[in-house]
Amino acid sequence: MSSPLQIYPEQAVQEMLEFNRKLAEGLKTLTEIGKIEVGITPKESVYQEDKLVLYRYKPVVDKPNPTPILIVYALVNRPYMMDLQPDRSLIKNLLAVGQDIYLIDWGYPDRTDRYLTLDDYINGYLHRCVNAIGNRHGLDKINLLGVCQGGTLSLCYSAIFPHKIKNLITMVTPVDFKTPDNLLSHWLQPIDIDLLVDTMGNIPGELLNWAFLSLKPLRLTGQKYLDMIDNLNNTETAKNFLRMEKWIFDSPDQAGEAFRQFAKDFFKHNKLIKGQLTIGEHKVDLSHITMPVLNIYATEDHLVPPAASKALSNYIGSQEYTEKSFQGGHIGIYVSARAQQQIPLLIAKWLEARN
């Protein structure tokens, strides 16, 4: 039997005084920080269409990999998570190990984009970006790196256009959307998606963001702000915290029709692994993915459980499938110190073996 909780008034007063002192110091730090910069690695726009911008990052080695990597990020968050700050940038570290990097910035959909579909995103925007890169380099095939929801889009693209992709890399990518431990999927099942989209048009990014935060409410909406007080006396630590907060709450709205299809076809009906998914005029058959595949998942991922990602091996047609785990969570795989050391080198070595 556990002993009763004992609270001593003198100790409680001292803790409150200490908390107030740290808070006062932290507020002073916050007033002196200035603008929070993100996405700092040099890049140039090489293609634009509607809200979309395709960036190429400046290579940092004399002879980068002759087959460039196109990074396809999720629609629901901003892609600068891949390049958050100098010491937490997968893009910077991929460049350092000799990769030539392109990235799609999907932009911020507005009311004029309500009727964009997954056909527009995959067979339209993504396909034209792949062609633009191929034309710049004189290549028939490029490498594709899909992240989270962007990984799912990349799987669909690679199944429809396998002749365009030399190597496919997926990171924290959902494939089976109905694994027993997928809390986000369980929450979504009873929601009337048609009513939601018909009523709201575009789905507010803020709504989705709070849904993601509510998956771990104590940690993500309470405890981290209490922990923050202990670190605000250090300017650099405070900047690190604020960069992450900036990304978390910088959530684009979702084009209504694309959201409708993704929520219903993937989350509700799990059509991707059932072979029932159609994007535009194309049936998505994962067995058509015959190029080499590297699938990286996070062991403590609360958004994309490992089982949801590892399911990929059961459905693709590739004879060169490599599966790697990362000891961390959905966000840690982008920004943790361990990720900076492990993930870019893993990708570079895997690609080098297939050049």
C-alpha positions as CSV (number, residue, x, y, z in Angstrom):
1,M,0.0,0.0,0.0
2,S,1.5,3.4,-1.0
3,S,2.0,6.0,1.6
4,P,-0.2,9.1,1.5
5,L,1.0,12.2,-0.3
6,Q,2.6,14.6,2.1
7,I,2.8,18.3,1.3
8,Y,4.8,20.6,3.6
9,P,3.7,24.3,3.5
10,E,7.2,25.6,3.8
11,Q,8.4,23.4,0.9
12,A,5.4,24.4,-1.3
13,V,6.1,28.1,-0.7
14,Q,9.8,27.7,-1.6
15,E,8.9,25.8,-4.8
16,M,6.4,28.5,-5.8
17,L,9.0,31.3,-5.2
18,E,11.6,29.4,-7.2
19,F,9.0,28.9,-10.0
20,N,8.2,32.6,-10.1
21,R,11.9,33.5,-10.2
22,K,12.5,31.2,-13.1
23,L,9.4,32.6,-14.9
24,A,10.6,36.2,-14.4
25,E,14.0,35.3,-15.8
26,G,12.4,33.5,-18.7
27,L,10.2,36.4,-19.6
28,K,13.3,38.6,-19.8
29,T,14.9,36.1,-22.1
30,L,11.9,36.0,-24.4
31,T,11.8,39.8,-24.8
32,E,15.4,39.8,-26.0
33,I,15.3,36.8,-28.4
34,G,13.9,38.6,-31.5
35,K,12.8,36.9,-34.7
36,I,12.8,33.1,-34.8
37,E,14.5,31.8,-37.9
38,V,13.8,28.4,-39.5
39,G,14.7,26.7,-42.7
40,I,18.2,28.2,-42.9
41,T,20.0,26.0,-45.4
42,P,20.6,27.9,-48.7
43,K,18.2,27.0,-51.4
44,E,16.7,28.3,-54.7
45,S,13.2,28.0,-56.2
46,V,13.5,26.0,-59.5
47,Y,9.8,25.4,-60.2
48,Q,6.5,27.0,-59.1
49,E,2.9,26.2,-59.7
50,D,-0.1,27.7,-57.9
51,K,0.8,27.5,-54.2
52,L,3.6,24.9,-54.7
53,V,7.3,25.8,-54.8
54,L,10.0,23.2,-55.7
55,Y,13.3,24.1,-54.0
56,R,16.8,22.8,-54.7
57,Y,19.3,23.0,-51.9
58,K,22.8,24.2,-52.7
59,P,25.1,21.1,-52.9
60,V,28.1,21.3,-50.5
61,V,30.3,18.7,-52.1
62,D,32.1,18.8,-55.5
63,K,30.4,15.7,-56.9
64,P,27.1,15.0,-55.3
65,N,25.1,11.9,-56.0
66,P,24.2,12.1,-59.7
67,T,20.7,11.0,-58.9
68,P,19.0,13.7,-56.8
69,I,16.5,13.1,-54.0
70,L,13.1,14.7,-54.0
71,I,11.7,15.1,-50.5
72,V,7.9,14.9,-50.3
73,Y,6.6,16.1,-47.0
74,A,3.1,15.8,-45.5
75,L,0.3,18.2,-46.5
76,V,-0.6,18.7,-42.9
77,N,2.6,20.4,-41.6
78,R,5.3,22.6,-43.0
79,P,8.4,21.0,-44.5
80,Y,11.0,23.1,-42.7
81,M,10.9,20.5,-39.9
82,M,13.5,18.8,-42.2
83,D,15.7,22.0,-41.8
84,L,14.7,23.4,-38.5
85,Q,18.1,25.0,-37.5
86,P,21.8,24.5,-38.2
87,D,22.4,21.7,-35.7
88,R,19.0,20.0,-36.3
89,S,18.7,19.7,-40.0
90,L,18.4,16.4,-41.9
91,I,18.6,18.3,-45.1
92,K,21.9,20.0,-44.1
93,N,23.3,16.6,-43.1
94,L,22.1,14.9,-46.2
95,L,23.9,17.5,-48.3
96,A,27.0,16.9,-46.1
97,V,27.1,13.2,-47.0
98,G,26.9,14.0,-50.8
99,Q,23.2,14.1,-51.7
100,D,21.6,16.5,-54.1
101,I,18.4,17.6,-52.4
102,Y,15.1,18.9,-53.8
103,L,12.0,19.6,-51.6
104,I,8.3,20.3,-52.4
105,D,6.7,23.1,-50.4
106,W,3.0,22.6,-50.8
107,G,2.2,26.1,-49.6
108,Y,-0.9,27.2,-47.7
109,P,-4.2,26.2,-49.4
110,D,-7.0,28.8,-49.4
111,R,-10.7,28.8,-50.4
112,T,-9.7,28.6,-54.1
113,D,-8.1,25.2,-53.5
114,R,-11.1,23.6,-51.8
115,Y,-11.7,21.2,-54.8
116,L,-8.1,20.0,-55.2
117,T,-8.0,16.3,-55.0
118,L,-5.3,13.7,-54.4
119,D,-5.3,13.3,-58.2
120,D,-4.2,16.9,-58.4
121,Y,-1.5,16.5,-55.8
122,I,-0.1,13.1,-56.9
123,N,-0.7,12.8,-60.7
124,G,-0.5,16.6,-61.1
125,Y,1.9,18.6,-58.8
126,L,4.1,15.7,-57.7
127,H,4.4,14.2,-61.2
128,R,5.4,17.6,-62.7
129,C,8.0,18.1,-60.0
130,V,9.6,14.7,-60.8
131,N,9.6,15.6,-64.5
132,A,11.1,19.0,-63.8
133,I,14.0,17.5,-61.8
134,G,14.5,14.8,-64.4
135,N,14.7,17.4,-67.2
136,R,17.2,19.5,-65.2
137,H,19.5,16.5,-64.7
138,G,18.9,14.6,-68.0
139,L,17.5,11.6,-66.0
140,D,14.6,9.3,-66.6
141,K,14.5,8.3,-62.9
142,I,15.2,10.1,-59.6
143,N,15.2,9.1,-56.0
144,L,12.1,9.8,-53.8
145,L,12.1,10.4,-50.1
146,G,8.6,10.5,-48.6
147,V,8.0,11.6,-45.0
148,C,4.9,10.8,-42.9
149,Q,1.8,11.5,-45.1
150,G,4.2,12.5,-47.8
151,G,5.5,9.0,-47.7
152,T,2.0,7.6,-48.4
153,L,1.7,10.0,-51.3
154,S,5.1,8.8,-52.5
155,L,4.0,5.2,-52.3
156,C,1.0,6.0,-54.5
157,Y,3.1,7.9,-57.0
158,S,5.7,5.1,-57.1
159,A,3.0,2.5,-57.7
160,I,1.5,4.5,-60.5
161,F,4.8,5.7,-62.1
162,P,7.4,3.0,-61.2
163,H,9.4,3.9,-64.3
164,K,10.1,7.4,-62.8
165,I,11.6,6.4,-59.5
166,K,15.1,4.8,-59.1
167,N,15.0,4.3,-55.3
168,L,12.2,4.9,-52.8
169,I,12.8,5.9,-49.2
170,T,9.9,6.2,-46.7
171,M,10.2,7.7,-43.2
172,V,7.6,7.3,-40.5
173,T,5.1,6.5,-43.2
174,P,1.6,5.0,-42.6
175,V,0.7,2.1,-44.8
176,D,-1.8,0.0,-42.8
177,F,-4.1,2.6,-41.3
178,K,-6.0,0.3,-39.0
179,T,-3.5,-1.3,-36.8
180,P,-4.9,-1.9,-33.3
181,D,-2.5,0.7,-31.7
182,N,-3.4,3.5,-34.1
183,L,-5.2,5.9,-31.8
184,L,-5.6,8.6,-34.4
185,S,-7.4,6.1,-36.7
186,H,-9.6,5.0,-33.8
187,W,-10.7,8.6,-33.2
188,L,-11.4,9.2,-36.8
189,Q,-13.7,6.2,-37.5
190,P,-17.0,7.6,-36.1
191,I,-16.5,11.0,-37.7
192,D,-18.8,11.9,-40.6
193,I,-16.1,13.0,-43.0
194,D,-18.6,14.1,-45.8
195,L,-20.5,16.3,-43.3
196,L,-17.3,17.8,-42.0
197,V,-16.0,18.7,-45.5
198,D,-19.4,19.8,-46.9
199,T,-19.8,22.1,-43.9
200,M,-16.3,23.5,-43.5
201,G,-14.9,23.3,-47.1
202,N,-11.2,23.4,-46.3
203,I,-10.3,21.7,-43.0
204,P,-8.6,24.2,-40.7
205,G,-5.0,23.3,-39.9
206,E,-5.6,24.5,-36.3
207,L,-8.4,21.8,-35.9
208,L,-6.1,19.0,-37.0
209,N,-3.2,20.4,-35.0
210,W,-5.2,20.2,-31.7
211,A,-6.3,16.7,-32.7
212,F,-2.7,15.6,-33.0
213,L,-1.8,17.3,-29.7
214,S,-4.7,15.6,-27.9
215,L,-3.2,12.2,-28.6
216,K,-0.7,12.9,-25.8
217,P,-2.5,15.7,-23.9
218,L,-0.5,15.7,-20.6
219,R,2.9,15.7,-22.3
220,L,2.1,17.9,-25.3
221,T,-0.3,20.5,-23.9
222,G,0.8,20.7,-20.2
223,Q,4.0,19.1,-19.1
224,K,6.3,20.5,-21.8
225,Y,5.3,24.1,-20.8
226,L,6.2,23.4,-17.2
227,D,9.5,21.9,-18.2
228,M,10.1,24.9,-20.4
229,I,10.4,27.2,-17.4
230,D,13.6,25.4,-16.3
231,N,15.3,26.2,-19.7
232,L,14.2,29.8,-20.5
233,N,17.2,31.3,-18.8
234,N,19.3,30.2,-21.7
235,T,18.8,32.1,-24.9
236,E,19.8,29.3,-27.3
237,T,17.6,26.7,-25.4
238,A,14.7,29.1,-25.5
239,K,15.2,29.6,-29.3
240,N,15.2,25.8,-29.8
241,F,11.9,25.5,-27.9
242,L,10.3,28.4,-29.9
243,R,11.4,27.0,-33.2
244,M,9.6,23.8,-32.4
245,E,6.5,25.7,-31.2
246,K,6.5,27.7,-34.4
247,W,6.5,24.6,-36.5
248,I,3.8,22.9,-34.4
249,F,1.3,25.7,-34.7
250,D,2.2,26.6,-38.3
251,S,-0.4,24.2,-39.7
252,P,-1.8,24.8,-43.2
253,D,-5.5,24.3,-43.9
254,Q,-6.3,21.2,-45.9
255,A,-7.9,21.3,-49.3
256,G,-11.4,19.9,-48.6
257,E,-11.6,17.3,-51.4
258,A,-8.1,15.9,-50.9
259,F,-8.8,15.6,-47.1
260,R,-12.1,13.9,-47.8
261,Q,-10.4,11.2,-50.0
262,F,-7.4,10.7,-47.7
263,A,-9.6,10.4,-44.6
264,K,-12.1,8.0,-46.2
265,D,-10.0,5.9,-48.5
266,F,-7.0,5.6,-46.2
267,F,-8.1,5.9,-42.6
268,K,-11.7,4.6,-42.8
269,H,-11.5,2.0,-45.6
270,N,-7.7,1.1,-45.6
271,K,-7.9,0.9,-49.4
272,L,-4.1,1.2,-49.9
273,I,-3.3,-2.3,-48.6
274,K,-6.6,-3.8,-49.9
275,G,-5.7,-2.9,-53.5
276,Q,-8.9,-0.9,-53.8
277,L,-7.4,2.6,-54.1
278,T,-7.9,4.7,-57.2
279,I,-6.2,8.1,-57.7
280,G,-7.7,9.9,-60.6
281,E,-7.8,7.3,-63.5
282,H,-5.0,5.2,-61.9
283,K,-5.4,2.2,-59.7
284,V,-2.8,2.1,-57.0
285,D,-1.3,-1.4,-56.8
286,L,1.6,-1.5,-54.3
287,S,2.9,-4.7,-56.0
288,H,4.0,-2.3,-58.9
289,I,6.6,-0.9,-56.5
290,T,9.6,-2.9,-57.8
291,M,12.4,-0.4,-57.3
292,P,14.6,-0.7,-54.1
293,V,12.8,0.5,-51.0
294,L,14.3,1.7,-47.7
295,N,11.6,2.0,-45.0
296,I,12.6,3.9,-41.8
297,Y,10.2,3.9,-38.8
298,A,10.3,5.2,-35.3
299,T,10.0,2.8,-32.4
300,E,8.1,5.2,-30.1
301,D,6.0,6.9,-32.8
302,H,2.5,7.9,-31.4
303,L,1.2,9.1,-34.7
304,V,2.4,6.3,-37.0
305,P,2.8,3.2,-34.9
306,P,5.7,0.9,-36.1
307,A,3.2,-1.8,-37.2
308,A,1.5,0.7,-39.5
309,S,4.8,1.4,-41.3
310,K,6.3,-2.1,-41.2
311,A,3.3,-3.4,-43.0
312,L,4.8,-2.1,-46.2
313,S,6.9,-5.3,-46.7
314,N,3.8,-7.4,-47.1
315,Y,2.4,-5.5,-50.1
316,I,5.2,-4.2,-52.4
317,G,6.8,-6.1,-55.3
318,S,10.4,-5.0,-54.7
319,Q,13.0,-7.7,-54.2
320,E,15.2,-5.1,-52.5
321,Y,13.4,-4.1,-49.4
322,T,15.3,-2.7,-46.4
323,E,13.7,-1.9,-43.1
324,K,15.4,0.1,-40.4
325,S,14.2,1.3,-37.0
326,F,15.0,4.5,-35.2
327,Q,14.9,4.6,-31.4
328,G,12.7,7.6,-30.9
329,G,9.4,9.3,-31.7
330,H,7.7,10.8,-34.6
331,I,9.4,14.2,-34.2
332,G,12.7,12.9,-32.8
333,I,13.4,11.2,-36.1
334,Y,13.8,14.7,-37.6
335,V,15.4,16.8,-34.9
336,S,17.1,14.7,-32.2
337,A,20.9,14.6,-32.0
338,R,20.9,10.9,-32.6
339,A,18.8,11.3,-35.8
340,Q,21.3,13.9,-37.2
341,Q,24.1,11.3,-36.7
342,Q,22.2,8.2,-37.9
343,I,19.6,8.9,-40.5
344,P,21.5,10.9,-43.2
345,L,24.4,8.4,-43.1
346,L,22.0,5.5,-43.3
347,I,20.3,7.0,-46.4
348,A,23.6,7.9,-48.1
349,K,25.1,4.4,-47.6
350,W,22.0,2.7,-48.8
351,L,21.8,4.8,-51.9
352,E,25.6,4.4,-52.5
353,A,25.2,0.7,-52.6
354,R,22.6,1.0,-55.4
355,N,24.3,3.6,-57.6
